[in-house]
Amino acid sequence: MNTIFFLFQQTMYFFIPLLIVALAGMFSERGGIVNIALEGTMIIGALTGILLINIAGDSMSGQGLLLLALLMAGLTGLVFSLLLGYAAINLKANQIIVGTALNLLSPAVSIFVARIFFGVQQITFSNTFRIESVPILGDIPILGPMLFQNAYLTTYLGILIFVISWVLLSRTRFGLRLRACGEHPQAADSVGINVYRMRYAGVLLSGFLGGIGGLIFVIPTSTSFNASVSGYGFLALAVLIFGQWKPGKIFFAALFFAVTKMLASAYSGIPLINQLPISNNVYKMVPYILTLIALAFASKRSRAPKAAGQPYNPGGR
């Protein structure tokens, strides 16, 4: 039973950042802007969040510091995403090229900043954020050890973000207008919707969530940041495509990929698998092989927003 609890918690460490960053990409692309800069947004958000934790760690600790760092990471991701928004919306630049440039820029900036502050590119921090047991809830049989012991606040925050994202996109006027701008921007414009403003809103939401996702990835899995999020931004794009740009399907797609990542990283903790005569390199390859297979099947029925990646020209109606 302890092994099951351990594996579930490990899955959550991978699942939550994948879910949040895939939702970040969903908001941008539903508005019509392809955001492949999720990797760079995660890195830049994690950088500022970890910097804040490192600097303020002597005077603060625990959940208050974590929430402040998450806010910092989100705001940094939001500002960083303005580069994509301005280039793609105002300048009508190629969105793939802009995203690629931002992905190259982000780790370089992170390394530069880390060397300025610390003389090395790796930033260490003290992890004071693990919750040993949530009062009352941690004592619930089975659910307590799985969800409310040795947990992180980021797990609950991730579920909350998913619920809010689902409601925002599917049940509000804002969501309807955003989806209209990603499907038929000329039609949306004809009924008075400001397409530029809605696309900026989608990109900024994407940047905010992407920045948060970067810090959420680093916190439970390490005590240092080395200008990398291990390709999670790109994996989140695969989750987005596999999830058909819909919150509910993205949830299960993120869970599927998180399970494969968990098996690749924690296989030694599973006696049945660990005894098999298989190289550890094979287990590390499994998530990426399954990603290629899943995308190959998903691409046949994939339906991205019609106007995603297409610059909007008001005079081109």
N, C-alpha and C positions, 0 to 999 in steps of 0.2 A: 504493500500500500504506500509506503514511503517513497518508493521508486515512482509510482504513478503521480504522487503529489509533486515530486521533483521535476518530472518531465512536463507536467502541466505548467508549472511556473516558468520553466525554461521556454516553453512555447509562447507564453505571454510576453516574454522579453523580446521575442522576434515579431510577434503578431501586432502588438500595439503600434510601434513605429511604422511598420508596413501599412497598417490600416490608415493611420493619420496622413502619411505622405501620399498614399494612393488617393485619398479623399482630396488632398491638396491639388493633385493633378486633375481630378474630376471637376473641381470648380473652375479651373482655368480653361479646360478644354470644352466644358459645357457652354462657356461663354464665347468660344470660337478661337481661343489662343492655345496653341500646342506648347506645353511647357515641359521640355526635356531637361530643363535646368534644375530639376528637383534635387539631383545629387549635389550640385553646387549650393543650392539653398539650404540643404541639410547641413553642409559643412560650415557655411558662414553662420548659421544659427547656433550650431554646436560650439563654434569658436567663442562667440560673445557670451554664451551661457556659461561655458566652462571658465572663461576669464573672470566673470563675475563671481562664480563660486570660489575660484582660487583667491581672488582679491578680498572678498568679503567673508571668507571662511573663518577668519580669526574672531570676527565680531558676531557672526550669525551661524546658525546651523539648522539642520532639520527641514521640516516641510515649508516653513516660511521662506527660507533661502531658496529651496527648490522652485517654489512658485514664482519668486522674483526672477530667478534665472530663466524659467520658461517664458515669462513675459518678455524678458530681454531678447531671448532667442527668437521669439515670434516677431517682435518689432524689427529686429535686424533682418529677418527673412522677408518681411514686408517691404522694407526699404530696398533691399537687394532686388526684389521682384519688380520694382519700379523701372529698373534698367531694361528688363524684358518688355514691360508694358509700353514704355516710351518708344523703344525700337520697333516693336511689332505693331503697335496701334497707331502711333503718330507718324513714325517714319516708314511704316509699311515694309519693314525689312523681313527677310526670310526668317521665319520663326525657329526653324531647325538650326540654322547657322548661329543665330543669336543665343539660343540655349546652349549650343556646344561651346561657344565662346565664354559664356558665364560658368560653365562647368570647368573650363580650364583656368579661369580667373580665380575662382573661389579657393582652391587649395593653395595657389600661389600667394594669395593675400593672407591666408591663414598661417602659412609658414613664415612669411615676412613679419606679421604681427607678433607671432610667438617668439621669433628671434629678437625682435626689438625689446620685448618685455622680459624675456627669460634667458636669452642667449642660445637657446636650443629650440627645435621645432616641436618638441613634445611638451604638452602642458599637463601637469599632474594636479590632482585634486583629492580631497578627502570625501569619501562617500558616507555621509551621515543621514542618508535618506531612506534606508531600508526600514520598514515597519515590522518589528518582530511579531506583533499580534495586535489586530484592531480590537479595542475593547468590546466585549460581548459577542461581536460577530466572529471573532477568532476562535470562540469556544464552540461554535456550531459543528456538529459531527460532519465529517467529510468536506463540506463546503468551507468550513473554517480553515483547515490546513491548506486547501487548494487556493482559496481566493484572499484570505484575510490573515495569513501568517507568512512571515518572510516576504512580504509584498512591497510594492512601490505605489505611491500615490499616482504615478503616471498611468498605471493600469486602469484605475477608475476614471481618470481624466480622459483616457483614450476612448473608453466606452461612452462617456458623456459627449465627447466631440462627435462620435459616430451618430448618436441619437439626434443631436442638434443639426448635423449636416443633412441627415435624412429628412428631417422636418423642414429645414430651410430650403432644400432643393425641390422637395416634392409637395409641400403643403403651404407654401407662401407665395405671395405676389412676386417677391424678389426672385424666387426660384423659377417661376414661370417665365419671367422676363429674361433671366439669364439663359435659360434653355432656348428661348426664342432667338436670342442673339447668336447662339451657336448653331441653330438650324437654318433660320431664314432671317438674316439681319435686315434685309431690305423690307421685308414684311413688318418686322418689329419697328423699324424706323417710320414706316408709313402710318402707324397708329400712335406715334408720339414717344416711343421709347428711345432714349439716348443710347445708341449702341456703343459709342466710345466709353461712356460712363459705366455701363454694365460690364463691358469687357475689362475695364480697369478694376472694377469691383471683384470680378472673378480672379484676376491675376493677383491682386493684393491679398485676397483670402488664401489663395494658393501659397503665396510667399509666407504668410503668417503661420499657416499650418505646417509648411515645409520646414521652417525654422524650428518650430516646436518639436517636430518629428526628429530632427537631427540631434537635439539634446536628449530626447527620450531614448534614442538608440544608444547613446554613449553611457548614460547614467547607470543602468543596471548591469552593464556588461564589462565595464572597465573602470579604472581609476586614473586614466590618462587619455589625452586626446592628441592625435598625431596627424591632423589635417586630413582625415579620412573617415568615411562612414561605410567602408567595405562594399561599395557598389549598391547600397540599399536604395538610392534614388532611382537607379535603373531597374532594380527589381520591383520597385513600387510602380513603375510604368508598366511592367508586365502584369502586375496585379490589376492595374486600371483597365488594361485591354481585356484581360481574362474576365474581369468583372463587368464588362460591357458598359462602363461609364455610369453604372447604377449603384447607389449606396449599398443596398442589400446584397447584391452579387459581389461587390467589392469586399464586403465583410467576409464572405465565405472563401473568396479567392485568396485574401490575405491569410486566412486561417490555414488554408491548404499549403501555401508556400511557407508559412511559419512552421508547420509540422515538419516539412522536409528540411528546413534549416535546423530545427531542433535535433532531428535524427542525425544530421551531419556533424553537429557540434557536441552532442551529448550521448552518442552511441556507446561510449565506454561505460556509461552508467546503466546500460540495459544489458543484463547478463546474457540473455538469449542471443542478442546481436553481437555482443563483444566476443563471444566464443566462436563465431564464424571465422573461417580462414580467409578473410577479405581484408585487403589493405585499407588503411585509414584514408588514403587518397581517393579511393572509390567512394567512400561515404561523403567526402567533401565535394565530389563532382555531382552527386545525386541531385541536389536542388537545382542546379543549372541545366542538367539534362532534362529533368522534369519540366523546367520552365520552357525549354525549347519545344518539348512535345506538347505541352498544354497550349502554347501560343500557336503551334502549327494547326491544332484542331480548332482553337478558338477563332483563328483568322478567317475560317470558312464562313462563320456566321457573325463575324464582327461587324458592328455598325457604329462607327464613330459619328459624332455630330457632323452634319453635312458641311457646315462652314468652318470647321476647325482647320486652322492653318491658312485660311484665306484672308488676306487683308480686306478690310471693309472700305469701299469707296462709295460715299453717298451719291456721287454723280453717276454711278454706274448702274442705276436701277433700270 
